[in-house]
Amino acid sequence: MAGRQNNDLALAQVLEGYDDTYLHCRGIQHRWHVLSDMHVTEKLNNGELVERHLQCENCDTVRKDRFLLKLDRYKIYRMKVLGAVYKYPDHYLLHEMALSASPREILRHEQLRRLISRSYPQGQDATA
């Protein structure tokens, strides 16, 4: 129990100095725009590898969606989702996120804390 509490405390402390843009993307997800639409990147024995490249308009994270394009036995083309590969900007990933039992809860609190601190400058009562 103490280990998890220490991990959560460490995450809360690290998030206090975390970049606003990164906090925003982690809290409500990325805003993607297409860098390179679907295109064949490699011919394989069982089909073709197709990728689509996207970039977050806020934090510059790059995502490569990967698909397998193949012809089934009925001669119908299908694209199976293989997954996505991400390239994050420096300082985006936090080791402490992986150690916390509920990192997104702590992250959302940090978003609220910052909103309140901007809305109610020091000395004003946030409950008034």
N, C-alpha and C positions, 0 to 999 in steps of 0.2 A: 504494500500500500504506500509506504513512504517513498519507494522508488518512483512509482507513477506520479505521485504528488510532486516530487522533485522535478520530474521530466516536464510536467505541466507548467510548473513555476518557471523553469528554464525557457520554455517556449513563450510564455507570456512576457518574460523579460526581453527576449530577442525580438519579439514582434513590436515592442515599443519603439525600436529604432529601425524597423523595416520600412522600406520604400513604399510610399502611398500608392504608386501605380501597381506595384506587385501585389500589395494587399488587396487592392480593388479587383484585380484579375483572379486572385485566389478566392475571393469572397463571392463574386457573382459570375465567374467564368470569363473566358477570353472573348474578345470581339474579333472574329476571324475575317480576313479578306484573302482572296485567292491570288497567290503569286504566280502559280502555274497550274492550269486546269489539268484534268486527267490526260495522261499521256503514257504510252508504253515505254518502259525503261529497260526491259530485259525479256528476251524470249527464253522460255523454259521448256523442259520436256513435256510438262502437263498443262501448258498454256502460256500466258504472257503476264508479266508483272506490270501492273498499272499503278502509277502514283499521282497524287494531287498534292501540291504544296500550298500551304496557307501560312499567314503571319498575323499575329495579334496586332491590332492597330494601337493598342495601349502599351504593351510591355515588350514587343518585338519577339516573343516566343515564336519559333517556327515549328509547324506540324507537318509531317509527311504522312498522308493517308495512303495505305497500301492495299491493293486488291489483286486477286488472281482472276484473270479473264480466261475462260475456257469454254469450249464447245461441248455440250453434253451429248449423250447418246441419241437424243431426238433432234440433234443439229440446232439446238437453241443456245445462244451465247448467254453466259451467266458470269457475274462478277462477285466472287466471294470476298468478303472483308477479311483481310489478314491482320489488320490492326493499324496503329499509328506509332510513329517515332517522333519524339519531341526534342528540340534543341532550345534550352532555356538560356536567357541572358545571365551574365555574371551576377551573383548574389541573389538570384531568384530562389533557388532551392535552399531549404533550411533543414539541416540534419535533425533539429529538434522536432520538426513536424512528424517524422517517422517514429520518434520515441514516445510521443504523447498518446494517451488512450483516446482522446477526443479533440484532435487538433482543430477541426473546423469550428467547434464551439468556442474555443479560445480565440481563434481568428475573428469570428463574428463579433465577439466582445470587444476586441481591439478596434474593429471598424466603428462600433458604437461609441467607444471611449473617445476616439478622434473626432467623431461628428459632434459629440457633446462639448468637447474642449474648443472646437471652432465656433459652435453656436453660442456658448456661454463663456466668454472670456473670464480669466481668473478673477475671482471675487464675486461673480454673479452666481445666484443659486439656480441650478439646473431644474429644480422642482418648482420654482415660482411660476 
